[in-house]
């Protein structure tokens, strides 16, 4: 039987911390979380934002049970369903169709990550921001602008300039 545990986190709490082993895969029931790393200069780089019905973790750490490269932190009070690596592997043995389901989720996430990399290298910042707004309209209202800027790989000042430019263009 599926061994998942519902867990509540407060705003600011970490689900995964850089350097620790990511013990669970996390499905967001409510709330908003960010996945990020801190570089050698102490700069935060957001690589993912997750809201209701999204999965989030440090996948490399989870699969390999190795120290995490990323932090996962709650931006709002959140509730997640968690399953451990061992329990997930057992579920895959017992219910092979779930293994296929998770494989498809991971393949889609990988394809989306590759597309994001291409967009970050090939699209100007304004286009990346417009694409973000189009793809994730529900996130923009819940996440501070400086975090969206980090996710887009630009400064908060440059994002502010883009937003003002878009307002003027209307």
N, CA, C and O of each residue as an XYZ file, in Angstrom:
680
protein
N       0.845     -1.183      0.000
C       0.000      0.000      0.000
C       0.889      1.245      0.000
O       1.996      1.236      0.538
N       0.390      2.295     -0.604
C       1.126      3.545     -0.729
C       1.368      4.150      0.651
O       0.427      4.407      1.403
N       2.635      4.373      0.971
C       3.010      4.883      2.289
C       3.402      6.350      2.175
O       4.584      6.686      2.110
N       2.402      7.211      2.152
C       2.664      8.648      2.112
C       2.258      9.266      3.433
O       1.380      8.766      4.136
N       2.916     10.364      3.752
C       2.632     11.049      5.005
C       2.341     12.509      4.695
O       3.122     13.172      4.012
N       1.219     13.011      5.196
C       0.908     14.436      5.060
C       1.681     15.186      6.138
O       1.697     14.788      7.303
N       2.316     16.273      5.729
C       3.109     17.042      6.681
C       2.890     18.528      6.431
O       2.861     18.977      5.285
N       2.737     19.283      7.509
C       2.539     20.730      7.412
C       3.845     21.446      7.736
O       4.584     21.058      8.641
N       4.103     22.494      6.976
C       5.286     23.325      7.174
C       4.843     24.781      7.289
O       3.883     25.206      6.647
N       5.550     25.522      8.107
C       5.287     26.954      8.236
C       6.094     27.729      7.198
O       7.121     27.257      6.710
N       5.614     28.912      6.875
C       6.348     29.798      5.980
C       7.778     29.939      6.502
O       7.993     30.195      7.687
N       8.745     29.771      5.610
C      10.153     29.892      5.982
C      10.815     28.572      6.334
O      12.042     28.482      6.325
N      10.031     27.545      6.643
C      10.612     26.246      6.990
C      11.195     25.569      5.755
O      10.720     25.750      4.634
N      12.239     24.784      5.999
C      12.883     24.027      4.932
C      12.315     22.618      4.883
O      12.103     21.979      5.914
N      12.072     22.146      3.665
C      11.684     20.758      3.436
C      12.955     19.958      3.154
O      13.076     18.800      3.554
N      13.900     20.595      2.459
C      15.214     20.014      2.147
C      16.240     21.123      2.336
O      15.991     22.274      1.979
N      17.406     20.770      2.903
C      18.490     21.749      3.029
C      19.723     21.264      2.294
O      20.078     20.085      2.332
N      20.367     22.210      1.623
C      21.602     21.957      0.897
C      22.578     21.233      1.823
O      22.806     21.659      2.955
N      23.155     20.129      1.326
C      24.115     19.366      2.117
C      23.507     18.182      2.842
O      24.210     17.214      3.134
N      22.210     18.236      3.143
C      21.519     17.097      3.758
C      21.040     16.161      2.653
O      20.926     16.567      1.497
N      20.764     14.929      3.002
C      20.201     13.993      2.029
C      18.698     14.231      1.942
O      18.011     14.312      2.961
N      18.201     14.341      0.723
C      16.761     14.509      0.491
C      16.100     13.143      0.676
O      16.242     12.262     -0.171
N      15.387     12.973      1.770
C      14.801     11.670      2.121
C      13.428     11.425      1.509
O      12.972     10.284      1.452
N      12.757     12.500      1.043
C      11.391     12.341      0.546
C      11.180     13.071     -0.775
O      11.832     14.071     -1.075
N      10.257     12.540     -1.539
C       9.702     13.251     -2.691
C       8.450     13.918     -2.153
O       7.748     13.334     -1.328
N       8.156     15.130     -2.604
C       7.118     15.946     -1.974
C       6.089     16.420     -2.988
O       6.433     17.029     -4.001
N       4.827     16.133     -2.706
C       3.714     16.576     -3.539
C       2.987     17.681     -2.789
O       2.530     17.477     -1.665
N       2.878     18.851     -3.411
C       2.310     20.020     -2.736
C       0.782     19.944     -2.738
O       0.147     19.966     -3.793
N       0.208     19.855     -1.544
C      -1.250     19.898     -1.389
C      -1.732     21.339     -1.302
O      -2.747     21.703     -1.895
N      -0.993     22.152     -0.556
C      -1.315     23.573     -0.441
C      -0.029     24.328     -0.147
O       0.904     23.797      0.456
N      -0.005     25.585     -0.589
C       1.164     26.408     -0.323
C       2.001     26.651     -1.563
O       1.619     26.305     -2.681
N       3.151     27.256     -1.329
C       4.086     27.606     -2.394
C       5.499     27.412     -1.849
O       5.815     27.864     -0.749
N       6.345     26.738     -2.628
C       7.713     26.449     -2.210
C       8.686     26.859     -3.302
O       8.336     26.906     -4.481
N       9.910     27.154     -2.894
C      10.965     27.456     -3.862
C      12.088     26.446     -3.697
O      12.407     26.021     -2.587
N      12.681     26.071     -4.823
C      13.863     25.227     -4.840
C      15.000     26.115     -5.318
O      14.901     26.747     -6.370
N      16.082     26.162     -4.545
C      17.159     27.096     -4.861
C      18.484     26.580     -4.331
O      18.539     25.656     -3.519
N      19.555     27.206     -4.815
C      20.875     26.938     -4.250
C      21.546     28.264     -3.940
O      21.185     29.310     -4.480
N      22.522     28.190     -3.065
C      23.324     29.355     -2.696
C      24.709     29.153     -3.304
O      25.363     28.143     -3.044
N      25.156     30.113     -4.114
C      26.464     29.974     -4.744
C      27.584     30.368     -3.774
O      27.325     30.733     -2.627
N      28.818     30.290     -4.247
C      29.978     30.557     -3.389
C      30.039     31.996     -2.896
O      30.675     32.277     -1.880
N      29.384     32.908     -3.605
C      29.345     34.313     -3.173
C      28.163     34.593     -2.255
O      27.960     35.731     -1.833
N      27.382     33.560     -1.943
C      26.234     33.735     -1.063
C      24.965     34.185     -1.776
O      23.979     34.537     -1.129
N      24.987     34.175     -3.112
C      23.820     34.571     -3.903
C      22.838     33.409     -4.014
O      23.229     32.261     -4.224
N      21.563     33.732     -3.870
C      20.502     32.736     -4.021
C      20.078     32.661     -5.485
O      19.883     33.687     -6.137
N      19.936     31.432     -5.995
C      19.494     31.200     -7.373
C      18.305     30.244     -7.334
O      18.452     29.070     -6.995
N      17.131     30.758     -7.682
C      15.915     29.947     -7.651
C      15.805     29.172     -8.957
O      15.837     29.752    -10.043
N      15.675     27.852     -8.838
C      15.574     27.005    -10.024
C      14.161     26.479    -10.243
O      13.834     26.007    -11.332
N      13.316     26.559     -9.203
C      11.953     26.066     -9.351
C      11.052     26.718     -8.317
O      11.463     26.997     -7.191
N       9.824     26.952     -8.726
C       8.767     27.380     -7.819
C       7.678     26.328     -7.927
O       7.335     25.903     -9.031
N       7.132     25.903     -6.802
C       6.134     24.825     -6.807
C       4.898     25.247     -6.023
O       4.993     25.768     -4.912
N       3.744     25.011     -6.624
C       2.465     25.294     -5.971
C       1.629     24.015     -5.956
O       2.125     22.931     -6.264
N       0.374     24.158     -5.600
C      -0.519     23.013     -5.461
C      -0.458     22.088     -6.686
O      -0.448     22.526     -7.836
N      -0.419     20.785     -6.373
C      -0.411     19.703     -7.367
C       0.904     19.566     -8.127
O       0.941     18.938     -9.186
N       1.974     20.139     -7.606
C       3.299     19.991     -8.200
C       4.162     19.156     -7.261
O       3.950     19.133     -6.048
N       5.134     18.476     -7.848
C       6.135     17.731     -7.089
C       7.356     18.613     -6.918
O       7.687     19.403     -7.802
N       8.030     18.481     -5.774
C       9.276     19.222     -5.574
C      10.196     18.457     -4.629
O       9.751     17.825     -3.671
N      11.486     18.532     -4.925
C      12.526     17.943     -4.075
C      13.864     18.287     -4.715
O      13.916     19.046     -5.682
N      14.928     17.736     -4.185
C      16.206     17.716     -4.888
C      16.276     16.310     -5.468
O      16.685     15.369     -4.789
N      15.877     16.176     -6.723
C      15.715     14.853     -7.326
C      17.012     14.048     -7.333
O      16.995     12.848     -7.061
N      18.136     14.698     -7.642
C      19.418     13.990     -7.648
C      19.758     13.430     -6.282
O      20.218     12.293     -6.168
N      19.534     14.218     -5.252
C      19.782     13.767     -3.882
C      18.830     12.639     -3.507
O      19.236     11.651     -2.895
N      17.562     12.793     -3.876
C      16.550     11.786     -3.549
C      16.870     10.445     -4.209
O      16.858      9.411     -3.542
N      17.152     10.454     -5.498
C      17.405      9.211     -6.236
C      18.692      8.542     -5.771
O      18.735      7.324     -5.601
N      19.744      9.336     -5.564
C      21.051      8.782     -5.192
C      21.277      8.700     -3.692
O      22.275      8.141     -3.237
N      20.335      9.265     -2.912
C      20.484      9.340     -1.458
C      21.858      9.906     -1.104
O      22.603      9.349     -0.298
N      22.160     11.038     -1.743
C      23.429     11.750     -1.574
C      23.120     13.172     -1.095
O      21.970     13.604     -1.171
N      24.123     13.906     -0.604
C      23.879     15.273     -0.136
C      23.204     16.146     -1.202
O      23.541     16.079     -2.384
N      22.263     16.950     -0.764
C      21.474     17.804     -1.657
C      22.280     19.006     -2.136
O      23.037     19.608     -1.375
N      22.105     19.339     -3.396
C      22.663     20.564     -3.964
C      21.713     21.736     -3.760
O      22.119     22.897     -3.813
N      20.439     21.418     -3.525
C      19.404     22.437     -3.459
C      18.724     22.480     -2.102
O      18.729     21.510     -1.343
N      18.142     23.632     -1.825
C      17.243     23.831     -0.686
C      15.824     23.852     -1.232
O      15.594     24.317     -2.348
N      14.877     23.353     -0.456
C      13.456     23.527     -0.758
C      12.861     24.187      0.475
O      12.894     23.629      1.572
N      12.315     25.387      0.281
C      11.822     26.189      1.397
C      10.404     26.676      1.105
O      10.063     27.000     -0.033
N       9.590     26.719      2.153
C       8.200     27.167      2.022
C       8.128     28.689      1.968
O       8.685     29.381      2.820
N       7.439     29.197      0.960
C       7.187     30.634      0.841
C       5.878     31.012      1.509
O       5.616     32.187      1.768
N       5.064     30.014      1.784
C       3.785     30.169      2.482
C       3.649     28.982      3.423
O       4.364     27.992      3.272
N       2.749     29.063      4.386
C       2.406     27.862      5.136
C       1.970     26.827      4.107
O       1.175     27.127      3.217
N       2.486     25.620      4.229
C       2.281     24.621      3.182
C       1.981     23.260      3.779
O       2.361     22.954      4.909
N       1.287     22.447      2.987
C       1.073     21.049      3.349
C       1.500     20.203      2.161
O       1.095     20.452      1.026
N       2.322     19.202      2.438
C       2.821     18.329      1.380
C       2.592     16.871      1.752
O       2.553     16.508      2.928
N       2.442     16.051      0.727
C       2.473     14.605      0.909
C       3.898     14.174      0.657
O       4.504     14.571     -0.339
N       4.443     13.358      1.557
C       5.825     12.913      1.422
C       5.878     11.394      1.342
O       5.125     10.688      2.014
N       6.792     10.911      0.498
C       7.063      9.482      0.430
C       8.576      9.308      0.402
O       9.279     10.024     -0.311
N       9.071      8.354      1.183
C      10.512      8.115      1.239
C      10.957      7.340      0.001
O      10.142      6.732     -0.693
N      12.243      7.373     -0.258
C      12.817      6.644     -1.388
C      12.523      5.151     -1.259
O      12.108      4.505     -2.221
N      12.740      4.616     -0.067
C      12.523      3.181      0.153
C      11.063      2.804     -0.078
O      10.773      1.796     -0.722
N      10.145      3.614      0.449
C       8.720      3.325      0.267
C       8.307      3.460     -1.196
O       7.490      2.680     -1.687
N       8.860      4.432     -1.881
C       8.532      4.601     -3.293
C       9.029      3.411     -4.108
O       8.325      2.925     -4.993
N      10.231      2.946     -3.813
C      10.758      1.767     -4.508
C       9.881      0.546     -4.249
O       9.640     -0.248     -5.159
N       9.404      0.391     -3.020
C       8.518     -0.728     -2.684
C       7.197     -0.617     -3.447
O       6.681     -1.614     -3.950
N       6.660      0.589     -3.528
C       5.418      0.813     -4.287
C       5.629      0.450     -5.753
O       4.751     -0.148     -6.375
N       6.782      0.804     -6.308
C       7.069      0.470     -7.705
C       7.056     -1.040     -7.925
O       6.588     -1.516     -8.959
N       7.571     -1.789     -6.951
C       7.555     -3.253     -7.063
C       6.135     -3.798     -6.982
O       5.774     -4.728     -7.704
N       5.340     -3.215     -6.102
C       3.980     -3.708     -5.884
C       3.000     -3.243     -6.958
O       2.067     -3.967     -7.306
N       3.212     -2.042     -7.479
C       2.281     -1.465     -8.465
C       3.105     -0.922     -9.639
O       3.411      0.270     -9.676
N       3.463     -1.780    -10.590
C       4.315     -1.351    -11.705
C       3.771     -0.153    -12.494
O       4.555      0.624    -13.038
N       2.462      0.007    -12.565
C       1.908      1.148    -13.310
C       2.276      2.478    -12.654
O       2.368      3.500    -13.334
N       2.484      2.471    -11.341
C       2.917      3.704    -10.671
C       4.349      4.060    -11.053
O       4.704      5.236    -11.134
N       5.169      3.039    -11.287
C       6.530      3.324    -11.736
C       6.482      4.036    -13.089
O       7.223      4.994    -13.313
N       5.624      3.576    -13.981
C       5.454      4.226    -15.281
C       4.957      5.663    -15.086
O       5.444      6.584    -15.743
N       3.996      5.853    -14.192
C       3.447      7.179    -13.901
C       4.560      8.137    -13.459
O       4.657      9.255    -13.965
N       5.396      7.695    -12.512
C       6.488      8.544    -12.029
C       7.536      8.773    -13.109
O       8.114      9.857    -13.191
N       7.786      7.773    -13.929
C       8.738      7.939    -15.022
C       8.260      9.032    -15.973
O       9.051      9.864    -16.417
N       6.975      9.027    -16.281
C       6.419     10.047    -17.171
C       6.525     11.434    -16.535
O       6.870     12.402    -17.213
N       6.233     11.533    -15.246
C       6.369     12.822    -14.542
C       7.808     13.325    -14.634
O       8.042     14.496    -14.933
N       8.766     12.443    -14.377
C      10.177     12.837    -14.406
C      10.604     13.203    -15.821
O      11.350     14.164    -16.010
N      10.141     12.449    -16.823
C      10.482     12.782    -18.206
C       9.952     14.163    -18.585
O      10.653     14.949    -19.222
N       8.726     14.450    -18.196
C       8.145     15.762    -18.509
C       8.889     16.880    -17.784
O       9.121     17.950    -18.347
N       9.258     16.622    -16.538
C      10.008     17.627    -15.779
C      11.375     17.869    -16.416
O      11.831     19.009    -16.504
N      12.020     16.800    -16.857
C      13.326     16.925    -17.500
C      13.203     17.706    -18.809
O      14.029     18.573    -19.097
N      12.179     17.402    -19.596
C      11.957     18.123    -20.856
C      11.696     19.605    -20.587
O      12.204     20.467    -21.304
N      10.907     19.900    -19.558
C      10.623     21.296    -19.204
C      11.900     22.005    -18.752
O      12.120     23.167    -19.091
N      12.741     21.306    -17.987
C      14.003     21.900    -17.527
C      14.916     22.200    -18.715
O      15.558     23.249    -18.759
N      14.970     21.283    -19.671
C      15.789     21.528    -20.863
C      15.260     22.729    -21.649
O      16.037     23.555    -22.128
N      13.946     22.819    -21.777
C      13.339     23.944    -22.492
C      13.667     25.260    -21.778
O      13.951     26.274    -22.415
N      13.621     25.223    -20.458
C      13.946     26.430    -19.688
C      15.400     26.841    -19.907
O      15.693     28.031    -20.030
N      16.304     25.879    -19.955
C      17.720     26.181    -20.210
C      17.874     26.841    -21.577
O      18.562     27.853    -21.708
N      17.234     26.269    -22.591
C      17.303     26.846    -23.938
C      16.749     28.270    -23.931
O      17.355     29.176    -24.504
N      15.604     28.468    -23.288
C      15.006     29.807    -23.222
C      15.913     30.798    -22.506
O      16.032     31.949    -22.926
N      16.554     30.356    -21.426
C      17.448     31.253    -20.681
C      18.640     31.697    -21.522
O      19.138     32.812    -21.367
N      19.091     30.819    -22.413
C      20.222     31.178    -23.269
C      19.799     31.925    -24.529
O      20.573     32.720    -25.063
N      18.585     31.681    -25.009
C      18.219     32.210    -26.320
C      17.222     33.368    -26.302
O      17.165     34.138    -27.261
N      16.446     33.507    -25.248
C      15.436     34.563    -25.221
C      15.907     35.762    -24.409
O      16.570     35.600    -23.386
N      15.566     36.962    -24.862
C      15.859     38.140    -24.041
C      15.028     38.095    -22.756
O      14.011     37.405    -22.690
N      15.462     38.821    -21.757
C      14.818     38.792    -20.435
C      13.332     39.121    -20.509
O      12.522     38.489    -19.830
N      12.973     40.097    -21.323
C      11.561     40.475    -21.442
C      10.725     39.288    -21.928
O       9.639     39.040    -21.405
N      11.221     38.565    -22.913
C      10.497     37.396    -23.441
C      10.408     36.286    -22.396
O       9.386     35.608    -22.293
N      11.472     36.101    -21.626
C      11.435     35.084    -20.559
C      10.370     35.439    -19.530
O       9.631     34.572    -19.063
N      10.297     36.725    -19.181
C       9.297     37.166    -18.211
C       7.887     36.977    -18.758
O       7.011     36.490    -18.043
N       7.655     37.350    -20.006
C       6.328     37.177    -20.610
C       5.942     35.699    -20.669
O       4.791     35.343    -20.419
N       6.898     34.854    -20.996
C       6.647     33.405    -21.044
C       6.320     32.876    -19.639
O       5.428     32.044    -19.475
N       7.048     33.366    -18.635
C       6.778     32.976    -17.245
C       5.351     33.363    -16.864
O       4.617     32.547    -16.306
N       4.956     34.590    -17.158
C       3.597     35.061    -16.832
C       2.533     34.237    -17.548
O       1.481     33.935    -16.984
N       2.818     33.884    -18.780
C       1.869     33.094    -19.568
C       1.742     31.675    -19.013
O       0.636     31.148    -18.890
N       2.870     31.063    -18.680
C       2.862     29.674    -18.211
C       2.412     29.539    -16.758
O       1.776     28.547    -16.399
N       2.733     30.524    -15.920
C       2.486     30.408    -14.482
C       1.783     31.642    -13.918
O       2.306     32.267    -12.996
N       0.615     32.009    -14.445
C      -0.043     33.236    -13.963
C      -0.387     33.182    -12.478
O      -0.407     34.218    -11.814
N      -0.653     32.005    -11.953
C      -1.035     31.870    -10.553
C       0.154     32.055     -9.610
O      -0.040     32.323     -8.424
N       1.362     31.918    -10.108
C       2.549     32.055     -9.252
C       2.916     33.523     -9.053
O       3.317     33.921     -7.959
N       2.783     34.316    -10.093
C       3.239     35.708    -10.020
C       2.583     36.475     -8.874
O       3.210     37.356     -8.285
N       1.347     36.157     -8.556
C       0.637     36.857     -7.483
C       1.088     36.403     -6.089
O       0.797     37.066     -5.093
N       1.790     35.286     -6.023
C       2.133     34.695     -4.727
C       3.608     34.805     -4.362
O       3.989     34.528     -3.225
N       4.432     35.203     -5.312
C       5.884     35.196     -5.115
C       6.424     36.614     -5.282
O       6.068     37.297     -6.243
N       7.281     37.069     -4.361
C       7.860     38.415     -4.489
C       8.631     38.581     -5.806
O       9.196     37.624     -6.336
N       8.640     39.800     -6.310
C       9.277     40.087     -7.597
C      10.765     39.726     -7.607
O      11.277     39.265     -8.627
N      11.462     39.929     -6.492
C      12.894     39.615     -6.491
C      13.141     38.116     -6.661
O      14.179     37.713     -7.185
N      12.191     37.293     -6.220
C      12.326     35.848     -6.417
C      12.033     35.460     -7.863
O      12.683     34.574     -8.418
N      11.063     36.119     -8.462
C      10.789     35.873     -9.883
C      12.007     36.282    -10.703
O      12.384     35.587    -11.647
N      12.623     37.406    -10.347
C      13.840     37.850    -11.030
C      14.933     36.791    -10.908
O      15.604     36.476    -11.891
N      15.115     36.244     -9.715
C      16.114     35.198     -9.512
C      15.802     33.985    -10.383
O      16.700     33.421    -11.007
N      14.548     33.588    -10.426
C      14.129     32.453    -11.254
C      14.434     32.713    -12.732
O      14.826     31.801    -13.460
N      14.252     33.959    -13.167
C      14.491     34.319    -14.567
C      15.962     34.597    -14.875
O      16.341     34.753    -16.036
N      16.787     34.659    -13.827
C      18.211     34.905    -14.027
C      18.538     36.360    -14.309
O      19.502     36.661    -15.012
N      17.724     37.274    -13.754
C      17.956     38.708    -13.936
C      17.895     39.391    -12.570
O      17.497     38.778    -11.580
N      18.289     40.650    -12.526
C      18.215     41.390    -11.262
C      16.790     41.880    -11.037
O      16.002     42.002    -11.975
N      16.478     42.157     -9.782
C      15.139     42.678     -9.465
C      14.935     44.052    -10.096
O      13.816     44.405    -10.467
N      16.011     44.827    -10.219
C      15.918     46.145    -10.839
C      15.568     46.023    -12.327
O      14.764     46.790    -12.856
N      16.188     45.045    -12.983
C      15.907     44.857    -14.409
C      14.482     44.346    -14.615
O      13.816     44.738    -15.574
N      14.015     43.478    -13.727
C      12.626     43.015    -13.817
C      11.674     44.190    -13.628
O      10.672     44.293    -14.335
N      11.971     45.061    -12.695
C      11.138     46.241    -12.468
C      11.080     47.108    -13.732
O      10.020     47.615    -14.098
N      12.215     47.267    -14.383
C      12.283     48.041    -15.628
C      11.416     47.386    -16.711
O      10.693     48.077    -17.429
N      11.489     46.071    -16.827
C      10.677     45.336    -17.808
C       9.194     45.533    -17.518
O       8.406     45.785    -18.430
N       8.818     45.419    -16.254
C       7.408     45.561    -15.873
C       6.895     46.974    -16.187
O       5.781     47.133    -16.685
N       7.703     47.990    -15.899
C       7.304     49.374    -16.206
C       7.160     49.569    -17.720
O       6.243     50.239    -18.194
N       8.080     48.971    -18.453
C       8.044     49.051    -19.915
C       6.761     48.411    -20.463
O       6.142     48.945    -21.383
N       6.373     47.285    -19.900
C       5.148     46.604    -20.339
C       3.909     47.441    -20.037
O       2.970     47.474    -20.832
N       3.906     48.110    -18.897
C       2.775     48.981    -18.535
C       2.688     50.154    -19.512
O       1.601     50.519    -19.961
N       3.836     50.736    -19.835
C       3.868     51.861    -20.781
C       3.419     51.440    -22.176
O       2.802     52.227    -22.895
N       3.725     50.205    -22.560
C       3.375     49.698    -23.891
C       1.879     49.432    -24.051
O       1.393     49.273    -25.171
N       1.154     49.382    -22.944
C      -0.278     49.053    -23.031
C      -1.092     50.176    -23.556
O      -2.310     50.048    -23.685
